[in-house]
């Protein structure tokens, strides 16, 4: 069973920044697409960003429109870790953030549907005050 552990959440003022980290226990981590999702109270879990390593210095990334230009997803395969750098945070970014792993993804395609991700972390709370 793959285990994922997020960290880095907290309380931040609007306009501020946070960086989330997620460590994955999967020994073939580099072959997985890694994603970040979030869930606000009373709302469905939504896709935030995903990243896949294609070899060498080639990475594929995907973002939901509401975070483009503000959030950056990255990964360090040597550390089995995926990151989500969040900037210019808004109150509407308040949610529990989850990282997840998927075997899907390839040239020109990254998964976005939660059902395409097989393993999930416990989540970390991000609260943005106005």
N, C-alpha and C positions, 0 to 999 in steps of 0.2 A: 504494500500500500504506500503510495507516494504521500509524503507529508510536506505541507507548506506552512510557513510561519511568517506572518507579516509583522512589521514594526514600523514605528515612526509617526503614528498618528498623534493627534493632539488638538489643542485649541489655538487658533490663530485669528488675528484680525483680518478683515477684508483688505485685499491688496497684498497680503503677506504670502509667504512661501513655506512649503513643507516638502520633505522628501520621504517617501515610503520605500521600504525594503521588504523583500520576500525571499527567504531561503528555502530551497527545494531539496528534498532528500533523494530525488531520482538520480541514479548514477549516470544515466544517459541524458542528463538535463539539456545538453546542447542541441539535442535533436527535437526538443519539444517547442511548440509555440507557447509562449507565456502571455497571459492576459491580466488586466486589471478591470474589475467591475466595481460598481458601487450600488448601495441600496439605501435610500432615504426612507424615513418613517412613512408608512402608508403607501409606498410606491414599490413597483417591481424592480428587481435587480437589473441594472443596465450596464451595457458594455462601455468601457472608458478607453482602453488602449490595448494593443497587442503587439508582440514582437517575435520574429523568427530569425534565426541565424542560418544563412545560406552557405557559410564557409568563408574563410579568410576574413576580410573586413566588410563583407556584405551582409546587411541586415535589412529585413523588411519590417515596416511599422505601419500601423493603422490606428486612427483616432476617431472618436465620435466628434461630430462637428462642434459641440459646445466647449470642447477643451483644446481644440487645435490652436496652436500658437501660444498656449499657456502651459500645457503639460508636455513632458518629454518622458517617454519610456526608453529604458536601456537595460542591458543585461551584461553580466560578467560571468561567462561560462566557467572560468577557473574557480569561481567562488560559488557556483550554483545559485546565483542571486539575480533577481530582476528588481529594477528600481522604477519608481514613478516620481519624477520631479514635478511638483505642482507650484505654479507661480500665478501671480495676480488672482489670488483666490477670491471667490465670491461666496456670499451666504448660501447660494443655491448649490454650492459644491459640498455642503454639509451632508455626510452620509457615512455609513460603514463601508470601508473599502476592502475588497477581497482580491487576492491574487489566485490564479488558476492556471492549470497546465492542460495542454491539448496535444494530441498526436496529429491533428489535422493542420493543414497549411502547406503551401508550396509556392511555386512561381506565380506571382500575381494574385495570390489568394491567402487571406488570413481569416480564421474563423471569428465570428462575433457572437453567435448564439450561445447562451449558457450551456445548452445541452451538448455542445461540441467540446466542452471542457470537462475532463473526467475527474480531476482532483482539485480541491479547494482548501484554502486556508480558513482560519477562524474569523478573520476580519480585524480591522483596526479602525477605530472611530476618528473621523476628521470633523471638527466643528469650526465653522468660520463665522465669527461674530461681525455684525455690521457696525 
